[in-house]
Amino acid sequence: MKKLIIENSKKNNDTITRTIRISGKTFDKINELAEKNNLSFNNVINQIIEYGINNLNENSEN
């Protein structure tokens, strides 16, 4: 699977607010990526989610 590349992308005004719980370790890593790439935390989260959805194998039998 190809690696995710964090990009400086445009903001999307079509958003929905939702609360999620993530581990402290995951939060720290995402925050580090955001700071390193001069992006918002939400921008990085959205890129990670979109990458995951685009690379999801929906045919797996679990």
mmJSON file of the N, C-alpha and C atoms, coordinates in Angstrom:
{"data_MODEL":{"atom_site":{
"group_PDB":["ATOM","ATOM","ATOM","ATOM","ATOM","ATOM","ATOM","ATOM","ATOM","ATOM","ATOM","ATOM","ATOM","ATOM","ATOM","ATOM","ATOM","ATOM","ATOM","ATOM","ATOM","ATOM","ATOM","ATOM","ATOM","ATOM","ATOM","ATOM","ATOM","ATOM","ATOM","ATOM","ATOM","ATOM","ATOM","ATOM","ATOM","ATOM","ATOM","ATOM","ATOM","ATOM","ATOM","ATOM","ATOM","ATOM","ATOM","ATOM","ATOM","ATOM","ATOM","ATOM","ATOM","ATOM","ATOM","ATOM","ATOM","ATOM","ATOM","ATOM","ATOM","ATOM","ATOM","ATOM","ATOM","ATOM","ATOM","ATOM","ATOM","ATOM","ATOM","ATOM","ATOM","ATOM","ATOM","ATOM","ATOM","ATOM","ATOM","ATOM","ATOM","ATOM","ATOM","ATOM","ATOM","ATOM","ATOM","ATOM","ATOM","ATOM","ATOM","ATOM","ATOM","ATOM","ATOM","ATOM","ATOM","ATOM","ATOM","ATOM","ATOM","ATOM","ATOM","ATOM","ATOM","ATOM","ATOM","ATOM","ATOM","ATOM","ATOM","ATOM","ATOM","ATOM","ATOM","ATOM","ATOM","ATOM","ATOM","ATOM","ATOM","ATOM","ATOM","ATOM","ATOM","ATOM","ATOM","ATOM","ATOM","ATOM","ATOM","ATOM","ATOM","ATOM","ATOM","ATOM","ATOM","ATOM","ATOM","ATOM","ATOM","ATOM","ATOM","ATOM","ATOM","ATOM","ATOM","ATOM","ATOM","ATOM","ATOM","ATOM","ATOM","ATOM","ATOM","ATOM","ATOM","ATOM","ATOM","ATOM","ATOM","ATOM","ATOM","ATOM","ATOM","ATOM","ATOM","ATOM","ATOM","ATOM","ATOM","ATOM","ATOM","ATOM","ATOM","ATOM","ATOM","ATOM","ATOM","ATOM","ATOM","ATOM","ATOM","ATOM","ATOM","ATOM"],
"id":[1,2,3,4,5,6,7,8,9,10,11,12,13,14,15,16,17,18,19,20,21,22,23,24,25,26,27,28,29,30,31,32,33,34,35,36,37,38,39,40,41,42,43,44,45,46,47,48,49,50,51,52,53,54,55,56,57,58,59,60,61,62,63,64,65,66,67,68,69,70,71,72,73,74,75,76,77,78,79,80,81,82,83,84,85,86,87,88,89,90,91,92,93,94,95,96,97,98,99,100,101,102,103,104,105,106,107,108,109,110,111,112,113,114,115,116,117,118,119,120,121,122,123,124,125,126,127,128,129,130,131,132,133,134,135,136,137,138,139,140,141,142,143,144,145,146,147,148,149,150,151,152,153,154,155,156,157,158,159,160,161,162,163,164,165,166,167,168,169,170,171,172,173,174,175,176,177,178,179,180,181,182,183,184,185,186],
"type_symbol":["N","C","C","N","C","C","N","C","C","N","C","C","N","C","C","N","C","C","N","C","C","N","C","C","N","C","C","N","C","C","N","C","C","N","C","C","N","C","C","N","C","C","N","C","C","N","C","C","N","C","C","N","C","C","N","C","C","N","C","C","N","C","C","N","C","C","N","C","C","N","C","C","N","C","C","N","C","C","N","C","C","N","C","C","N","C","C","N","C","C","N","C","C","N","C","C","N","C","C","N","C","C","N","C","C","N","C","C","N","C","C","N","C","C","N","C","C","N","C","C","N","C","C","N","C","C","N","C","C","N","C","C","N","C","C","N","C","C","N","C","C","N","C","C","N","C","C","N","C","C","N","C","C","N","C","C","N","C","C","N","C","C","N","C","C","N","C","C","N","C","C","N","C","C","N","C","C","N","C","C","N","C","C","N","C","C"],
"label_atom_id":["N","CA","C","N","CA","C","N","CA","C","N","CA","C","N","CA","C","N","CA","C","N","CA","C","N","CA","C","N","CA","C","N","CA","C","N","CA","C","N","CA","C","N","CA","C","N","CA","C","N","CA","C","N","CA","C","N","CA","C","N","CA","C","N","CA","C","N","CA","C","N","CA","C","N","CA","C","N","CA","C","N","CA","C","N","CA","C","N","CA","C","N","CA","C","N","CA","C","N","CA","C","N","CA","C","N","CA","C","N","CA","C","N","CA","C","N","CA","C","N","CA","C","N","CA","C","N","CA","C","N","CA","C","N","CA","C","N","CA","C","N","CA","C","N","CA","C","N","CA","C","N","CA","C","N","CA","C","N","CA","C","N","CA","C","N","CA","C","N","CA","C","N","CA","C","N","CA","C","N","CA","C","N","CA","C","N","CA","C","N","CA","C","N","CA","C","N","CA","C","N","CA","C","N","CA","C","N","CA","C","N","CA","C","N","CA","C"],
"label_alt_id":[null,null,null,null,null,null,null,null,null,null,null,null,null,null,null,null,null,null,null,null,null,null,null,null,null,null,null,null,null,null,null,null,null,null,null,null,null,null,null,null,null,null,null,null,null,null,null,null,null,null,null,null,null,null,null,null,null,null,null,null,null,null,null,null,null,null,null,null,null,null,null,null,null,null,null,null,null,null,null,null,null,null,null,null,null,null,null,null,null,null,null,null,null,null,null,null,null,null,null,null,null,null,null,null,null,null,null,null,null,null,null,null,null,null,null,null,null,null,null,null,null,null,null,null,null,null,null,null,null,null,null,null,null,null,null,null,null,null,null,null,null,null,null,null,null,null,null,null,null,null,null,null,null,null,null,null,null,null,null,null,null,null,null,null,null,null,null,null,null,null,null,null,null,null,null,null,null,null,null,null,null,null,null,null,null,null],
"label_comp_id":["MET","MET","MET","LYS","LYS","LYS","LYS","LYS","LYS","LEU","LEU","LEU","ILE","ILE","ILE","ILE","ILE","ILE","GLU","GLU","GLU","ASN","ASN","ASN","SER","SER","SER","LYS","LYS","LYS","LYS","LYS","LYS","ASN","ASN","ASN","ASN","ASN","ASN","ASP","ASP","ASP","THR","THR","THR","ILE","ILE","ILE","THR","THR","THR","ARG","ARG","ARG","THR","THR","THR","ILE","ILE","ILE","ARG","ARG","ARG","ILE","ILE","ILE","SER","SER","SER","GLY","GLY","GLY","LYS","LYS","LYS","THR","THR","THR","PHE","PHE","PHE","ASP","ASP","ASP","LYS","LYS","LYS","ILE","ILE","ILE","ASN","ASN","ASN","GLU","GLU","GLU","LEU","LEU","LEU","ALA","ALA","ALA","GLU","GLU","GLU","LYS","LYS","LYS","ASN","ASN","ASN","ASN","ASN","ASN","LEU","LEU","LEU","SER","SER","SER","PHE","PHE","PHE","ASN","ASN","ASN","ASN","ASN","ASN","VAL","VAL","VAL","ILE","ILE","ILE","ASN","ASN","ASN","GLN","GLN","GLN","ILE","ILE","ILE","ILE","ILE","ILE","GLU","GLU","GLU","TYR","TYR","TYR","GLY","GLY","GLY","ILE","ILE","ILE","ASN","ASN","ASN","ASN","ASN","ASN","LEU","LEU","LEU","ASN","ASN","ASN","GLU","GLU","GLU","ASN","ASN","ASN","SER","SER","SER","GLU","GLU","GLU","ASN","ASN","ASN"],
"label_asym_id":["A","A","A","A","A","A","A","A","A","A","A","A","A","A","A","A","A","A","A","A","A","A","A","A","A","A","A","A","A","A","A","A","A","A","A","A","A","A","A","A","A","A","A","A","A","A","A","A","A","A","A","A","A","A","A","A","A","A","A","A","A","A","A","A","A","A","A","A","A","A","A","A","A","A","A","A","A","A","A","A","A","A","A","A","A","A","A","A","A","A","A","A","A","A","A","A","A","A","A","A","A","A","A","A","A","A","A","A","A","A","A","A","A","A","A","A","A","A","A","A","A","A","A","A","A","A","A","A","A","A","A","A","A","A","A","A","A","A","A","A","A","A","A","A","A","A","A","A","A","A","A","A","A","A","A","A","A","A","A","A","A","A","A","A","A","A","A","A","A","A","A","A","A","A","A","A","A","A","A","A","A","A","A","A","A","A"],
"label_entity_id":["1","1","1","1","1","1","1","1","1","1","1","1","1","1","1","1","1","1","1","1","1","1","1","1","1","1","1","1","1","1","1","1","1","1","1","1","1","1","1","1","1","1","1","1","1","1","1","1","1","1","1","1","1","1","1","1","1","1","1","1","1","1","1","1","1","1","1","1","1","1","1","1","1","1","1","1","1","1","1","1","1","1","1","1","1","1","1","1","1","1","1","1","1","1","1","1","1","1","1","1","1","1","1","1","1","1","1","1","1","1","1","1","1","1","1","1","1","1","1","1","1","1","1","1","1","1","1","1","1","1","1","1","1","1","1","1","1","1","1","1","1","1","1","1","1","1","1","1","1","1","1","1","1","1","1","1","1","1","1","1","1","1","1","1","1","1","1","1","1","1","1","1","1","1","1","1","1","1","1","1","1","1","1","1","1","1"],
"label_seq_id":[1,1,1,2,2,2,3,3,3,4,4,4,5,5,5,6,6,6,7,7,7,8,8,8,9,9,9,10,10,10,11,11,11,12,12,12,13,13,13,14,14,14,15,15,15,16,16,16,17,17,17,18,18,18,19,19,19,20,20,20,21,21,21,22,22,22,23,23,23,24,24,24,25,25,25,26,26,26,27,27,27,28,28,28,29,29,29,30,30,30,31,31,31,32,32,32,33,33,33,34,34,34,35,35,35,36,36,36,37,37,37,38,38,38,39,39,39,40,40,40,41,41,41,42,42,42,43,43,43,44,44,44,45,45,45,46,46,46,47,47,47,48,48,48,49,49,49,50,50,50,51,51,51,52,52,52,53,53,53,54,54,54,55,55,55,56,56,56,57,57,57,58,58,58,59,59,59,60,60,60,61,61,61,62,62,62],
"pdbx_PDB_ins_code":[null,null,null,null,null,null,null,null,null,null,null,null,null,null,null,null,null,null,null,null,null,null,null,null,null,null,null,null,null,null,null,null,null,null,null,null,null,null,null,null,null,null,null,null,null,null,null,null,null,null,null,null,null,null,null,null,null,null,null,null,null,null,null,null,null,null,null,null,null,null,null,null,null,null,null,null,null,null,null,null,null,null,null,null,null,null,null,null,null,null,null,null,null,null,null,null,null,null,null,null,null,null,null,null,null,null,null,null,null,null,null,null,null,null,null,null,null,null,null,null,null,null,null,null,null,null,null,null,null,null,null,null,null,null,null,null,null,null,null,null,null,null,null,null,null,null,null,null,null,null,null,null,null,null,null,null,null,null,null,null,null,null,null,null,null,null,null,null,null,null,null,null,null,null,null,null,null,null,null,null,null,null,null,null,null,null],
"Cartn_x":[0.852,0.0,0.893,0.512,1.308,1.14,2.159,2.161,1.341,0.765,0.022,1.008,0.773,1.571,0.679,1.073,0.306,0.554,-0.515,-0.406,-1.082,-0.608,-1.235,-2.429,-3.61,-4.81,-5.739,-6.663,-7.643,-8.635,-9.158,-10.194,-11.512,-12.272,-13.578,-14.633,-15.538,-16.57,-17.738,-17.763,-18.826,-18.428,-18.577,-18.104,-19.221,-19.001,-19.905,-19.063,-19.544,-18.835,-19.221,-18.195,-18.415,-17.31,-17.637,-16.656,-16.202,-14.879,-14.33,-13.335,-13.062,-12.047,-10.869,-9.666,-8.446,-7.449,-6.512,-5.511,-4.594,-3.989,-3.05,-1.875,-1.407,-0.277,-0.651,-1.853,-2.324,-2.493,-3.058,-3.23,-1.885,-0.895,0.436,1.046,0.91,1.472,0.785,-0.544,-1.288,-0.932,-0.831,-0.467,0.935,1.851,3.218,3.213,2.433,2.316,1.738,0.742,0.116,1.126,1.853,2.837,3.966,4.451,5.551,5.187,3.918,3.453,2.705,2.699,2.029,0.56,-0.119,-1.529,-2.318,-3.616,-4.451,-4.573,-4.855,-5.082,-6.208,-7.292,-8.442,-8.08,-7.242,-6.829,-6.101,-5.207,-4.466,-5.42,-6.329,-7.314,-8.112,-8.591,-9.388,-8.582,-7.31,-6.476,-6.273,-6.075,-5.896,-7.174,-8.312,-9.589,-9.849,-9.645,-9.868,-8.942,-7.687,-6.74,-7.226,-7.655,-8.149,-9.356,-10.291,-11.494,-11.128,-10.239,-9.847,-9.052,-8.438,-7.616,-8.221,-9.494,-10.199,-10.48,-10.201,-10.522,-11.874,-12.922,-14.284,-14.643,-13.793,-14.081,-13.531,-12.884,-12.313,-13.421,-13.22,-14.214,-13.744,-14.232,-13.857,-15.063],
"Cartn_y":[-1.176,0.0,1.233,2.223,3.442,4.223,4.985,5.784,7.064,7.528,8.789,9.946,10.899,12.121,13.267,13.902,15.041,16.229,16.797,17.897,19.147,20.284,21.546,21.728,21.343,21.359,22.506,22.787,23.846,23.438,24.429,24.16,23.902,22.982,22.652,23.211,24.019,24.621,23.682,22.531,21.558,20.601,21.06,20.272,19.977,18.956,18.575,18.433,18.943,18.82,17.513,16.762,15.472,15.271,14.767,14.5,13.05,12.845,11.487,11.352,10.114,9.849,9.173,9.677,9.058,8.963,8.059,7.899,9.119,9.325,10.435,10.313,9.089,8.839,9.226,8.86,9.201,10.707,11.328,12.788,13.475,13.031,13.65,13.518,12.342,12.121,13.004,13.097,13.936,15.401,15.816,17.189,17.511,16.564,16.723,16.879,16.042,16.149,17.502,17.97,19.255,20.388,20.396,21.453,21.392,20.195,19.998,20.486,20.315,20.687,22.012,22.727,24.026,23.938,22.91,22.679,22.604,22.725,22.564,21.08,20.821,19.456,18.82,19.558,19.041,18.706,19.515,19.252,17.914,17.655,16.397,15.233,15.378,14.326,13.992,15.009,14.774,14.074,14.421,13.749,12.276,12.005,10.622,9.813,10.384,9.693,9.432,10.454,10.279,9.213,9.203,8.19,6.796,6.667,5.38,4.896,5.778,5.418,5.035,5.807,5.529,4.243,3.775,2.57,1.414,1.508,0.475,-0.718,-1.9,-3.126,-3.604,-3.294,-3.604,-5.076,-5.841,-7.24,-8.169,-7.631,-8.508,-9.147,-10.406,-11.137,-11.22,-10.321,-10.305,-10.487],
"Cartn_z":[0.0,0.0,0.0,-0.791,-0.829,0.468,0.807,2.031,1.839,2.917,2.917,2.883,2.01,1.955,2.414,3.52,4.04,3.125,2.582,1.642,2.185,1.717,2.069,1.149,1.642,0.809,1.184,0.272,0.497,1.568,2.279,3.266,2.557,3.115,2.578,3.528,3.024,3.864,4.131,3.473,3.652,4.78,6.023,7.156,8.149,8.939,10.017,11.279,12.374,13.639,14.308,14.744,15.396,16.423,17.581,18.622,18.53,18.587,18.58,19.73,20.13,21.143,20.468,20.732,20.23,21.376,21.247,22.307,22.35,23.483,23.646,22.691,22.482,21.58,20.147,19.719,18.374,18.24,19.263,19.261,19.09,19.855,19.789,18.402,17.78,16.443,15.413,15.481,14.531,14.738,15.983,16.294,15.767,15.903,15.402,13.878,13.186,11.733,11.314,12.037,11.726,11.868,12.963,13.199,12.17,11.891,10.944,9.545,9.162,7.823,7.786,8.914,9.024,8.595,9.125,8.836,10.134,10.026,11.211,11.562,12.808,13.276,12.466,12.252,11.497,10.056,9.438,8.069,7.987,8.914,8.931,9.18,10.135,10.423,9.168,8.464,7.257,6.173,6.013,5.023,5.389,6.672,7.13,6.893,7.211,7.024,5.54,4.692,3.261,2.69,3.117,2.662,3.07,4.292,4.777,4.0,3.744,2.984,1.551,0.928,-0.459,-0.593,0.473,0.418,1.214,1.497,2.239,1.355,1.864,1.147,1.669,0.941,1.385,1.187,0.52,0.242,1.31,2.338,3.356,4.184,4.541,5.327,6.766,7.6,9.03,9.894],
"occupancy":[1.0,1.0,1.0,1.0,1.0,1.0,1.0,1.0,1.0,1.0,1.0,1.0,1.0,1.0,1.0,1.0,1.0,1.0,1.0,1.0,1.0,1.0,1.0,1.0,1.0,1.0,1.0,1.0,1.0,1.0,1.0,1.0,1.0,1.0,1.0,1.0,1.0,1.0,1.0,1.0,1.0,1.0,1.0,1.0,1.0,1.0,1.0,1.0,1.0,1.0,1.0,1.0,1.0,1.0,1.0,1.0,1.0,1.0,1.0,1.0,1.0,1.0,1.0,1.0,1.0,1.0,1.0,1.0,1.0,1.0,1.0,1.0,1.0,1.0,1.0,1.0,1.0,1.0,1.0,1.0,1.0,1.0,1.0,1.0,1.0,1.0,1.0,1.0,1.0,1.0,1.0,1.0,1.0,1.0,1.0,1.0,1.0,1.0,1.0,1.0,1.0,1.0,1.0,1.0,1.0,1.0,1.0,1.0,1.0,1.0,1.0,1.0,1.0,1.0,1.0,1.0,1.0,1.0,1.0,1.0,1.0,1.0,1.0,1.0,1.0,1.0,1.0,1.0,1.0,1.0,1.0,1.0,1.0,1.0,1.0,1.0,1.0,1.0,1.0,1.0,1.0,1.0,1.0,1.0,1.0,1.0,1.0,1.0,1.0,1.0,1.0,1.0,1.0,1.0,1.0,1.0,1.0,1.0,1.0,1.0,1.0,1.0,1.0,1.0,1.0,1.0,1.0,1.0,1.0,1.0,1.0,1.0,1.0,1.0,1.0,1.0,1.0,1.0,1.0,1.0,1.0,1.0,1.0,1.0,1.0,1.0],
"B_iso_or_equiv":[0.0,0.0,0.0,0.0,0.0,0.0,0.0,0.0,0.0,0.0,0.0,0.0,0.0,0.0,0.0,0.0,0.0,0.0,0.0,0.0,0.0,0.0,0.0,0.0,0.0,0.0,0.0,0.0,0.0,0.0,0.0,0.0,0.0,0.0,0.0,0.0,0.0,0.0,0.0,0.0,0.0,0.0,0.0,0.0,0.0,0.0,0.0,0.0,0.0,0.0,0.0,0.0,0.0,0.0,0.0,0.0,0.0,0.0,0.0,0.0,0.0,0.0,0.0,0.0,0.0,0.0,0.0,0.0,0.0,0.0,0.0,0.0,0.0,0.0,0.0,0.0,0.0,0.0,0.0,0.0,0.0,0.0,0.0,0.0,0.0,0.0,0.0,0.0,0.0,0.0,0.0,0.0,0.0,0.0,0.0,0.0,0.0,0.0,0.0,0.0,0.0,0.0,0.0,0.0,0.0,0.0,0.0,0.0,0.0,0.0,0.0,0.0,0.0,0.0,0.0,0.0,0.0,0.0,0.0,0.0,0.0,0.0,0.0,0.0,0.0,0.0,0.0,0.0,0.0,0.0,0.0,0.0,0.0,0.0,0.0,0.0,0.0,0.0,0.0,0.0,0.0,0.0,0.0,0.0,0.0,0.0,0.0,0.0,0.0,0.0,0.0,0.0,0.0,0.0,0.0,0.0,0.0,0.0,0.0,0.0,0.0,0.0,0.0,0.0,0.0,0.0,0.0,0.0,0.0,0.0,0.0,0.0,0.0,0.0,0.0,0.0,0.0,0.0,0.0,0.0,0.0,0.0,0.0,0.0,0.0,0.0],
"pdbx_formal_charge":[null,null,null,null,null,null,null,null,null,null,null,null,null,null,null,null,null,null,null,null,null,null,null,null,null,null,null,null,null,null,null,null,null,null,null,null,null,null,null,null,null,null,null,null,null,null,null,null,null,null,null,null,null,null,null,null,null,null,null,null,null,null,null,null,null,null,null,null,null,null,null,null,null,null,null,null,null,null,null,null,null,null,null,null,null,null,null,null,null,null,null,null,null,null,null,null,null,null,null,null,null,null,null,null,null,null,null,null,null,null,null,null,null,null,null,null,null,null,null,null,null,null,null,null,null,null,null,null,null,null,null,null,null,null,null,null,null,null,null,null,null,null,null,null,null,null,null,null,null,null,null,null,null,null,null,null,null,null,null,null,null,null,null,null,null,null,null,null,null,null,null,null,null,null,null,null,null,null,null,null,null,null,null,null,null,null],
"auth_seq_id":[1,1,1,2,2,2,3,3,3,4,4,4,5,5,5,6,6,6,7,7,7,8,8,8,9,9,9,10,10,10,11,11,11,12,12,12,13,13,13,14,14,14,15,15,15,16,16,16,17,17,17,18,18,18,19,19,19,20,20,20,21,21,21,22,22,22,23,23,23,24,24,24,25,25,25,26,26,26,27,27,27,28,28,28,29,29,29,30,30,30,31,31,31,32,32,32,33,33,33,34,34,34,35,35,35,36,36,36,37,37,37,38,38,38,39,39,39,40,40,40,41,41,41,42,42,42,43,43,43,44,44,44,45,45,45,46,46,46,47,47,47,48,48,48,49,49,49,50,50,50,51,51,51,52,52,52,53,53,53,54,54,54,55,55,55,56,56,56,57,57,57,58,58,58,59,59,59,60,60,60,61,61,61,62,62,62],
"auth_comp_id":["MET","MET","MET","LYS","LYS","LYS","LYS","LYS","LYS","LEU","LEU","LEU","ILE","ILE","ILE","ILE","ILE","ILE","GLU","GLU","GLU","ASN","ASN","ASN","SER","SER","SER","LYS","LYS","LYS","LYS","LYS","LYS","ASN","ASN","ASN","ASN","ASN","ASN","ASP","ASP","ASP","THR","THR","THR","ILE","ILE","ILE","THR","THR","THR","ARG","ARG","ARG","THR","THR","THR","ILE","ILE","ILE","ARG","ARG","ARG","ILE","ILE","ILE","SER","SER","SER","GLY","GLY","GLY","LYS","LYS","LYS","THR","THR","THR","PHE","PHE","PHE","ASP","ASP","ASP","LYS","LYS","LYS","ILE","ILE","ILE","ASN","ASN","ASN","GLU","GLU","GLU","LEU","LEU","LEU","ALA","ALA","ALA","GLU","GLU","GLU","LYS","LYS","LYS","ASN","ASN","ASN","ASN","ASN","ASN","LEU","LEU","LEU","SER","SER","SER","PHE","PHE","PHE","ASN","ASN","ASN","ASN","ASN","ASN","VAL","VAL","VAL","ILE","ILE","ILE","ASN","ASN","ASN","GLN","GLN","GLN","ILE","ILE","ILE","ILE","ILE","ILE","GLU","GLU","GLU","TYR","TYR","TYR","GLY","GLY","GLY","ILE","ILE","ILE","ASN","ASN","ASN","ASN","ASN","ASN","LEU","LEU","LEU","ASN","ASN","ASN","GLU","GLU","GLU","ASN","ASN","ASN","SER","SER","SER","GLU","GLU","GLU","ASN","ASN","ASN"],
"auth_asym_id":["A","A","A","A","A","A","A","A","A","A","A","A","A","A","A","A","A","A","A","A","A","A","A","A","A","A","A","A","A","A","A","A","A","A","A","A","A","A","A","A","A","A","A","A","A","A","A","A","A","A","A","A","A","A","A","A","A","A","A","A","A","A","A","A","A","A","A","A","A","A","A","A","A","A","A","A","A","A","A","A","A","A","A","A","A","A","A","A","A","A","A","A","A","A","A","A","A","A","A","A","A","A","A","A","A","A","A","A","A","A","A","A","A","A","A","A","A","A","A","A","A","A","A","A","A","A","A","A","A","A","A","A","A","A","A","A","A","A","A","A","A","A","A","A","A","A","A","A","A","A","A","A","A","A","A","A","A","A","A","A","A","A","A","A","A","A","A","A","A","A","A","A","A","A","A","A","A","A","A","A","A","A","A","A","A","A"],
"auth_atom_id":["N","CA","C","N","CA","C","N","CA","C","N","CA","C","N","CA","C","N","CA","C","N","CA","C","N","CA","C","N","CA","C","N","CA","C","N","CA","C","N","CA","C","N","CA","C","N","CA","C","N","CA","C","N","CA","C","N","CA","C","N","CA","C","N","CA","C","N","CA","C","N","CA","C","N","CA","C","N","CA","C","N","CA","C","N","CA","C","N","CA","C","N","CA","C","N","CA","C","N","CA","C","N","CA","C","N","CA","C","N","CA","C","N","CA","C","N","CA","C","N","CA","C","N","CA","C","N","CA","C","N","CA","C","N","CA","C","N","CA","C","N","CA","C","N","CA","C","N","CA","C","N","CA","C","N","CA","C","N","CA","C","N","CA","C","N","CA","C","N","CA","C","N","CA","C","N","CA","C","N","CA","C","N","CA","C","N","CA","C","N","CA","C","N","CA","C","N","CA","C","N","CA","C","N","CA","C","N","CA","C","N","CA","C","N","CA","C"],
"pdbx_PDB_model_num":[1,1,1,1,1,1,1,1,1,1,1,1,1,1,1,1,1,1,1,1,1,1,1,1,1,1,1,1,1,1,1,1,1,1,1,1,1,1,1,1,1,1,1,1,1,1,1,1,1,1,1,1,1,1,1,1,1,1,1,1,1,1,1,1,1,1,1,1,1,1,1,1,1,1,1,1,1,1,1,1,1,1,1,1,1,1,1,1,1,1,1,1,1,1,1,1,1,1,1,1,1,1,1,1,1,1,1,1,1,1,1,1,1,1,1,1,1,1,1,1,1,1,1,1,1,1,1,1,1,1,1,1,1,1,1,1,1,1,1,1,1,1,1,1,1,1,1,1,1,1,1,1,1,1,1,1,1,1,1,1,1,1,1,1,1,1,1,1,1,1,1,1,1,1,1,1,1,1,1,1,1,1,1,1,1,1]
}}}
